[in-house]
Amino acid sequence: MNPPPIRLAMVGCGQIARHVHLPVLRHLPGVRVTVVADPDPVRRADAARLVPGATPVASVEEAVAHDVDAVAVAVPTGQHAAAALTVLRAGKHLYLEKPLATHPAEAEPVLAAWRRAGVVGMIGFNYRFNPLFVKLRRLIQSGRLGDIRELRSRFTTPTRPLPAWKQTRASGGGVLLDLGSHHFDLLPWLLGRPVEQITAEVRSVNTEADTATVTWRFAGGIRAESFFSLAADRDEDSIEIGPLRVDRYRSGRVARWGGDLPGWYTWQRLRSVGHEPSYTRAWREFLAAIRATRPVSPDLADGCRSLELATRAAGG
């Protein structure tokens, strides 16, 4: 007999929940969204229509009071740590959107509560599951790229309207927490090496701290440079290592310069929710870890390491 579905509450019904997480979850086997929570009645009503049968409530406290097995938290960044603590203290499995908090001091109680609870705690670094980055990591780990000395990365978006909380660093905004946090996780994971030194030159173009150039040094002498911006001329999420370059938006495969023609990845991307296949793969990993009662990757400790790098880079 098949096990009963995992009952999940979605806390925070903004764009990422309504346009990505809920559309993914309603088509995945073995999980059922039974609660949607948001203080805004319009957003929670819209979310409830996406997952018929789910109970709409206003807060994370109301969500964990229901008979659920797991909770996904997609509230504004400044509320991440408090919401995560509520979920973990209730003994529920947690999927937490990145970044884990606005500052490492907020993250420490979350890690302690997670370890005491003994539940699955996953951070939303879904790009670890992007097929291009998975293949690039395998190539690096195999040694086929030889002695890596340097790499470059870019993660940018054009200027778009931002909610008020994303416009200031204190409330969880700024490019280092928004876009940069993904690469603060992704680059050490790709290389399999710790970061020895990291600094950032941060500028404010349209909103506070919305553009940054980051310089890294990894163990073994590998140097890297990253550029992050919420005020660029286009969407780009690219990594260059030697002759290889991948761009999540434009590459069809892991290819040498000039080889970015339509390929296997292009078709996966176009068929995926949000044109990004890693969301579904990340959710499958989270649900599989719950069913098997095993650790998950990336976990909340990975979220803390990324947050620490963002803070160090900014000189905090």
Secondary structure as UniProt FT lines:
FT   STRAND          6..11
FT   HELIX           15..16
FT   HELIX           17..21
FT   HELIX           22..25
FT   TURN            26..27
FT   TURN            29..30
FT   STRAND          31..37
FT   HELIX           41..50
FT   TURN            52..53
FT   STRAND          55..57
FT   HELIX           60..65
FT   STRAND          70..73
FT   HELIX           77..79
FT   HELIX           80..89
FT   TURN            90..91
FT   STRAND          93..96
FT   HELIX           104..117
FT   STRAND          121..123
FT   HELIX           126..129
FT   HELIX           131..142
FT   TURN            143..145
FT   STRAND          150..158
FT   HELIX           164..167
FT   TURN            169..172
FT   HELIX           176..180
FT   HELIX           181..191
FT   STRAND          195..203
FT   TURN            208..209
FT   STRAND          211..218
FT   TURN            219..220
FT   STRAND          223..232
FT   STRAND          236..241
FT   TURN            242..243
FT   STRAND          244..247
FT   TURN            248..250
FT   STRAND          255..256
FT   TURN            257..258
FT   HELIX           264..271
FT   HELIX           273..275
FT   HELIX           278..292
FT   HELIX           300..313
FT   TURN            314..315
//
